Every structure is written in structure tokens, then in C-alpha cells.
Amino acid sequence: AQSGKRTVEAIAQALRIETKYNAESTIKSLKINGDKATAEVRFVVTSQAGGAPMYAKDVTVYLGKENAWHALIIPTNVWRVTRIESLGLSPQEGF
């Protein structure tokens, strides 16, 4: 029972340690067609401690224009992300 408690404490301590990251994105291309848009974006995540990128990948971001409200009273349109492909976070390579 005591070793289990130490294990839980060790996990809790590890979760408290904050690692700082730098995230950078570069739009490689943007195509707008009416209320829809497609962007090819390069994402790179590195640790502030330095070293090789922890994540570096080109992704396809799909956007759609939607109705919204500015200051809760003024109608406007905004671009929202509807789908992201090639994140590489799952076997389906999508999100």
C-alpha cells in the first residue's frame, strides 16, 4: 500500500512540472472560395530548453465562414476551423 501511495505521489509531482514550449506556424498557401477556405500550414513545436523540434509537420486546415456576433449585438462573419488533416496524432492522420 505504501509503494502505491509513493507511485501516485510521483505521478502527481511529474504532472506539476511545467515544460515551456515554443509553437510556431507558417501559412504556406491559402485558397479562398466563397464561404470556404483551405490553408497549408507548417507547425513546429520546440522546447524552450532547446533541442530538435518535438513536432514538425505540414497540415491542411479547412475553414468555413460562419455568422457570429461582435459585442453580442453586431452581426458579423468569422472564419472557423472545420477540419484539420495530417496532424499525425492518430492512425487516421486527421482530426
N, C-alpha and C positions, 0 to 999 in steps of 0.2 A: 504494500500500500504506500509506503514511504517513497519507493522509487517511482511509482506512478505520479505521485504528487510533484516530485522533482522534475519529471518529464514535462508535466503540464506547466510548471513554472518556467522551465527552459524555453518552451514554445512561446509562452506569453512574453518573455523577455525578448525573444527574437522578433516577435511581431511589433514590439515597441521601437525597435531600432529603425530609424528613418534613413533611407537611402535617397539622396538627391539625384535627380536625373535632368538631363537637358533633352528636350524634344524639339525637333526641327522639321519643318515641312516645306517643300518647294513645289509649286504648281508647274508641271512640265507642259501641260496643254489644257485648254478649256474650250469646250464646244457648247454653245447655247443654241437651242432650237425651241423657240416659243417658251412654254412653261416648264421645259425640261433642260437639264444641262449635264454634261459629263466632264469630269476633270481627271487627268492623270497626275497623281501626286506622289512625290518621293518622301517617305517618312524615315527619319533616323533618330534613334534614341540612344544616348550615351550616358554613362555615369559621370557625375561631376568630378569624381576621383580620377577620371581619365581612362584610357584603355580603348580597346576596339569597341565599335558600336555593338550594343546589345540587341538591337533590332534595326534593320535597314532593308526597306522593301518599297517597290513601286506598287501603288494600289490605284484602283479605279473607283472614283467616288461619283455616285449618281445623285443628282439633286432635282427637286421639284419645287415650283413656286406655289406657295400657299397663302391664303388670306390670313391676316393677323390684325392685331390692334396695337397702335402706338399710344402709350399713356392711357390705355384702357378706353379711349374714346375716339381715336382717329383711325379709320380703316386704312390698311396698307397691305402690301405683298412682301413676303420674305422667302428666301431660298432655304430649304431644309434638306438635310441629307436623308435620302430614302433607302440607299443601299451602298454597301462597300464591298468590293471584290478583291481577292488576293491578299487579305490580311495575313494569311498563313497561321491563324490561331486555331484552326480546326481542320479535320481531314477534308472538309468540303471546300476549303480555301475561300470562304465567303463569310459574310456577316449579315 
